[in-house]
Amino acid sequence: MGHDTHIHEKSVAQHEFDRRKNAVEMRKQVVNFAIMILFTFIAFAVVVADFSPYFIKPFILLLAAVQVVLQLYAFMHMGEKHASHIGTINTFVWVGAIIAFTVFLCFLTIIWW
């Protein structure tokens, strides 16, 4: 029945704890977002500065890899430890990333050699 719902009220201490916890989480996300924007600007600056292509390509790939890891941990909540299934999800994501990197490396080797 829809009328049997119970309202759970938080105490003032629990409300303050949740507010501080959410503020810390929001600060982390804003900092990670700023770091990713900074990496994007650095990548554009390297291209505009007309460095050697042998420097630009690996450098941009490195920045992209760091951004992927930051996005996984900051915005996909892979760094959280409170749920029991997070370990399984982390394992599947990292195994998939290793397989994708291996396939990418194989195709790169086949194309270049």
C-alpha positions, -999 to +999 in steps of 0.1 A: +000+000+000+012+035-008-001+048+025+023+026+046+054+045+037+076+055+066+095+088+068+129+085+083+140+118+098+177+125+103+191+139+135+209+172+134+243+154+138+235+130+110+224+159+087+256+178+095+277+148+088+260+141+055+264+178+045+301+178+052+306+145+035+288+157+004+308+190+004+341+170+005+328+148-024+318+179-044+352+195-038+369+164-051+348+163-082+354+200-090+392+196-085+393+165-108+372+184-134+396+213-132+426+190-136+410+174-167+403+208-182+439+218-175+451+186-192+430+195-223+444+230-224+480+216-221+473+192-250+460+221-272+490+242-262+514+214-272+498+211-306+497+249-311+534+253-300+543+231-330+564+205-312+577+174-330+549+149-339+571+123-322+565+142-289+530+153-295+513+120-301+527+100-271+522+131-248+485+135-258+479+097-254+495+099-219+473+129-210+442+110-223+451+079-203+454+100-171+421+116-179+404+082-183+417+070-149+406+103-133+371+100-149+367+064-138+376+072-102+360+106-099+328+104-119+322+067-121+328+063-084+352+034-087+372+047-058+343+042-034+346+013-009+312+013+007+295-012-016+303-049-017+300-051-055+326-023-062+355-047-062+339-069-089+332-039-111+367-026-106+381-060-117+359-061-148+368-026-158+405-030-153+406-064-171+387-048-200+411-019-200+441-043-202+425-063-230+417-031-249+452-018-244+467-051-256+445-051-287+454-015-294+491-023-290+488-053-314+470-033-340+496-005-336+524-030-340+508-046-371+502-012-388+537+002-381+557-029-389 
